[in-house]
Amino acid sequence: MSSSGGEFSFELRVSRWAELAWPPAGSNVPTSSSGTPSSATVVARQLGTRKRRWDTVIVEADPAGLRERAAFGARELDSDLLFVVRNAPAGWEWYRDALPDPGYPWRYVRETIHRAAARDLLETRRNGNRIQIRRIAPYPDWVRRIVAIENKPDLDASAARALADQLQHDVDRGLADEVWLATASTGGRVERALLADFPVEAGVLAFDFSAGVRPEAASVEWLPSRLDAGDPSEGGDRSADRRRRRLELAERAYGRGWRSYHRTMRPDCRSFELRRDGRLLSPWCTAKVRKQTAAECSGDCPAFSPEPPAWRTRGWPIEGGPGKGIKRLLRRRRRRVRTRERDGA
């Protein structure tokens, strides 16, 4: 399949590879006695903080903790929901006795409690005019490590200079445990001059996707150093804030994954297809006869042509036509991978 589609296509390929083969051969990630990774992996894309967004994020999770996390549903828990769910008591208590001071008005906490109850994240009842809460299960400590990957398939001198500052920012912030640069293989080793300004703590992966996405597509050009993210020995508010932000990032990764591109692209266009690219089902535009970028695939595209109503009513499920079918397929694949990781199958 054509390698067009730019960084977006490369990003999808790296994300699928991470789902198949993380950690890369030769890395320092702990493995089990059988040689397989001891952590489950949750892969997402385009996540980060207000000041920094990463192309690919890998959450290495405790498999037992990931199974326990499933009790709270498949959707992400935002910071407000996390505050309530993590502090909910095992027995019935008035919510203002059970929860620590939030630092903002309690009426907002009540709104969050109602949202949590509507999603079956906790139980509520009234005792007079007081709302009592009780947890459905302890919120697990499921996150082991967070790995950030910056994708740049065409690494030239100007791109390397721009990335050097971004990677140094990632290293200095220490929000992730490891930071990697992913680039396309040129048939030889990545030119050392391009990496001269990169922080030595950042790793480098080179990918050969000429045969599609496969577990063997990556080679390690430089091993990263482990950063001090969430160091338990670091006390005080800074350490607590860092742990909170890491958990919020992991929750967003859990809830969104990397296949959510269908939410911003137009699978309801008659030219939108999924085509096999090794172990990846990749978006393909039959009008452009190539992979489309996420920005191109919109209602403003000159080639956009909505599915005819007949496609949605004749020979297709009542839920909709091919576009709806593509969304269901991507959701099923995501659930299947999540179940495999959670159950260790």
N, C-alpha and C positions, 0 to 999 in steps of 0.2 A: 504493500500500500504506500501511496505517496507520503513523503515526509512533510508536506506542507501543513499549514495550520499554526506555524510559529510556536511561540512559547506556551500558548494554551494547550496545544496538542502534546508538546513535550511534558508539560505539567501533568496531564492525564496519564501519560505513559509512566512517568516516575511514580505517581501515586499508585497505579495498579501494580507496578513492580514491587513497591514497598509492601503492598498487601500480600504479594506472593512470596517474597524472598527476604524480607527484613529479619535479622540484620545482615549486612553484606559480608561475604566471605572475607576472612582476615581481620574483621573488626574485633574489638575487645568486649563485646556484649556477652554477658554470662549465658551459658547454655546448660541444659540438663545433662544427666549422665548418659543419655542416648545421643547427645550431640545436637539436639533440636533446641531452639530458643526456649528459655524458661518463662518468658513473658508473652502474653497475648498482645497483638498490635491493633490499634485503632488509627486509621489513616484519614486525614482530612486535608482540605486545601483552602487557601486564601483565608487564613485565620491569623490573629495576632492581637495587638493592643492598639490604642489610639495613635501611637507614634510609629508603629512598625507592624507590617503585615507580611507573613511568610507564605511562600508558594505552597509548600507541603509541610504538614505537621504530623508527626508520628508519636502517638502516646503508647508507651510500653506499659502494659497493665498487668497486675496480678490476676491470673485466670480465675481464682476463687472470688476475688473482689469484683471482677467484671460480671461474674454470675450473680452476685448479690446486688450489683448496681442495676441489673435488669428488673428488679422488683419495683424500681421507680420509673419504668417505662422507657420507650425508645427516644423520647424527645429530650432535648437538653434542659438542664435546670439553670436558670439565670441566677445572678448573685443574690437576689431577694429570696428566691425559692431555696437556694442552698442554705441561707441563714436560718430559715424556718425548719427545713428538713433535717439539717445536721444537729440542731439543738432541741428538736422535739423530744419530749420525755417518753419513757416506756409506759408510764401510767397516766391516767387523766389528771391534768393540771390546768389551772387558769393560765392562759398564754403569757400573761405579763409576769407570772411567777416562774414559768418554765423557761422563758427565753431571756438571754442577756440583754442589757440595754442596747438597742440598735444604734443609738446616736442620732436618731431622727424621730419624728412623731409616731406614736404607736398606731395611729389610724392607718398609716401605710402598711404596717405589719399586719393589721387585720385584713386589709385588701389582699395581701400576699397569702394569708392563711386561707381565704376563700378560694383563691386561685389554686392553691395546693390541694384543697379538699375536692375541687371540681375535677382535678386530674388524678384523684385517688393516691396522692402522695402522703397524706396523713388523714387521721380521723378527727372529726370535730363533733362537739355536742354543746348544748347550752345548759347551764346550771343557773337558773334565774336569768339575770341579764348579763351573765358572764360566759364568754366562749372558752371552752376547755378543748385542749388538743391532746392527741396521743399518736405516737409514731406507728407506722405500719411495719417498720424494720429499722435497725440501725443503718445509717448511711455508711457504706464501707470505705476503707482506705484502699482504693483500687489503683491509684496512679503511682507507677514506679519512676518512670523517666519520661521526659518530653524532648523530642528531637526535632529541630527545625532545619528545613532544607530550602535553600534558595536555588531556583532553577534558571539556568542561563545556557541554552543549547549552543548559541553562537558566541563564544567567548573571544572577544578581541581586546585590544589594549584599552580602548575607551570604556568598554563594559567592565573590564577588570578593575580599572581605577574607581569606577562608581560603586562596584560591589565591595571593594575593600573597606570603604567607610561603613557600609551597611553591616558587613560581617563583624567589623570591629565594634559597632554599636551592640550587636547581639552578644558578643563575648563580654563586653563591659556590663551589660544589663544583667546577664546571668539568669534570665528567666527560663531558658532551655538548658538541658543537661549537656547537649551536644549541638553543634552547628555545622552543617555541611553545605558545600556548593556542589550542585549537579550540573554537568555539562555534557555535550555530545562528544563522543570519541572521534578523533581524527585519524585513527589508524595507528597512531603512536602515542607516546606519553604526552600529557598536557604540557605545553611549552612552559618551562620553569620561569621565564621572564614575566609571563602574565601573572604568575602567582607571587611575585616578589613582594608586593605590598600587602598581601593577605595576612591577617593574623595567623600565627602558627597554630593557634588553638582550633581553627576551623579545618574540617576535613574536606576532601575533594573526591567526588565520584564521577567517573567517566562512563557514559552509556553508549552502547552500540545497539540501536533499535532497527538495524537494517533487516533483520529477520522477524521484526515485530517484538512485542513485549514478551519476555521470557525470564525465568529466574536468573539465567546466566548472563543477562545483558549488561550488568554493572561490573566495573573493576575499581578497586580502591587505589587512588593515586596518592592520597595523603590521609593518614589517620588523624582524627581530631583528638583533642584533649578533653577530658571531662571537666565541665565548668562547675562552679560552686552553687548551682541553683538549688534553693531550698535546703541549704546546709543545716542539719538539725543543731549543730553546735553554735549557729549564729542566733543569738537571742534577741529579744526586744520586738518592737513594733515592725521593724523592717522585715524581719524574718517571717512574722505572721502575715504581713501584707503580701510578701512574695509567694508564700504557700497558698494564700487565698486567690491570687491572680493566676497561679498555675492551675489550680483546681477549676477555676472558671474557664480557662482556656481548654482544659481537658474535657469539660462538659460540652463546650461548643463543638469540639471535635467529635465527641460521642454522638451528639444530636444531628450534626450536619453531614459528616462523612465527606467523600470527595466526588460522589456521583450526583451531587445536587445541581450540576450545571443545567439540568433540564428546567430548572426554575427560572433561569434568565434567558435561555435560548428558546427557540420556537420549534419544538418537536411536532407541533400541529401543522407545520408547513408540509406540503406534498413533496417537497424536495429533500426533507430531512430523513436520513437513514442512520442506522447503526451498522457499521461494517467491522468485520473481525480484523484485528491487528495483532497477530499472535494471540496472547492470552487476554487481550483487551477488546471490548466492543467500543469502537470509537465513532464519534459523530462524523457524518459524511454528507456533503451537499451534492445532490445529483445535478442541480442547476449549474453549479460552478465546477463540477467534476473534480472535486478535491475536498480535503478537510477544511472546514470553515472555522474561523476563530469565534470566540464567544461574543466579541463585539459585533462581528459581521452578522451573526444569526439573530436577527431581530425583526420586528414588524416593519422597520424602515428599510430593510434590504430590498433593492429593486426587483430581485427574483422571488421575493416572498409571495407565496400563493397558498392561502388557507385550504385546508382539507375540504372537499365538497361535502355538503350535508349528507349525500348518499353514502359516503364512506362511513358515516357515524350511525347509520340506521339500517344498512343492508349488509348482511354477512359479517357484522362486527358486534361485539358485546354492546349491551345497552349503555354501559359506562362511557362509551365513546369510540372514536376511530383509532387509526394507527398511532397518533400522537399520544393519546391516553395509554395505549398499549405499551409504548416505549417507556413512559413514566413508571408503569406498573412493573415492567421488566427490570428497570434499574433499582426500584425499591426491593424487589424480590432478591436480586443478587446481593444487595447490601445486607438484607436480613440473613441470607444464607452464610455470607462471610462472617457476620457478627456472631451467629450461632456457632460456627466452626471455631472461632477464636475463643468464645466463652466456654465451650464444652471441651476444647482441646482435641477436636476430631480432625 
